Amino acid sequence: MLTNFSRVPFLTAEAPAFKLLQRTTQKMQSILRLFWGDPRFLIMSWLARFIAIREWVAQQGHYLPPAVFGATVIHAVEGACPLESPGQVAKLIQANGYYVGFSLQPSILQELLAFAETTPCYANRNPAQPFYISHRDQFEQELGQPLLAAGYLDAHEDCEAYQKIRHDPYLLAVASQYLNHPAIYLRGELSWGFPAPNTLTDKIKTARVYHCDINDFKTIKFFFYLTDVGEGEGPHVYMQGTHRTRRFGHQRIGQGCAAIADEDLVQIYGRDRVQVVTGAAGLGFVGDPYCLHKGTVPVDNSRLLLQLEFGITPYRIWYF
Ligand SMILES: [Fe+2]
């Protein structure tokens, strides 16, 4: 005899027992995915959520900066102090969780913009949905809905300007000094954020709520705005110092912090810690992705963002 489980009260979709079962199944699936992908990553993801372990691993490394650096495509921000030394930038990231204060050489910025115009990007990073950015309106009409984001998948690796940034001696020195290990390039992304109506689920999927990323015992991520970004263009936001000061309960849940409402995190850690990064096209900044942060949704104009992540260990898998 077939049983209709939906008639069993504790197995209806709204029942707490059903929700618990659903969450446990999802958790098991996630653990199995990590285990089969790279067991080292699974172990790291359990351990690296604790600040004491992260700092201990970093201390075990050794990195001696070279006396002289090769040519860099990184400049000081116009009108600001000269370019800070990599050691000073690393110290400021260690203190605050992030650093804002350099920019791309204008010719590199122009090359990246030309690349973005002449290379197809992919709606919601879906390889089956390519379009040229200049055809976005038409593409959205065909799709029947506004787009929240689009990325270039791995195409940016073929861009000469990107390769100059990826191998830039100044950026590598900043990364290595912060990690206290020779920095290993993990991955990069070139992506658009568009002004579009969005739900909380959309925001969680696209990292537009406060969260942390744990892709190694320590990683560091560089960002470059390739379009002007003000309050209306979806600026990046850091919660200063939360890479070194975080409630133990929040350390224990690791990336699960993304499930805590933004306002609750702001109340707990203090509104004065919220730092919004705005600036002209070319502005660069860098942070420890363990520091609570978020992108925000553009409301006025689109934003083109380049990001590169460096770590200590090359794993076969990663979180996004
Ligand atoms: Fe993130």
Residues whose N, C-alpha, C, O or C-beta is under 5 A from the ligand:
A	BS01	LIG	A207 D213
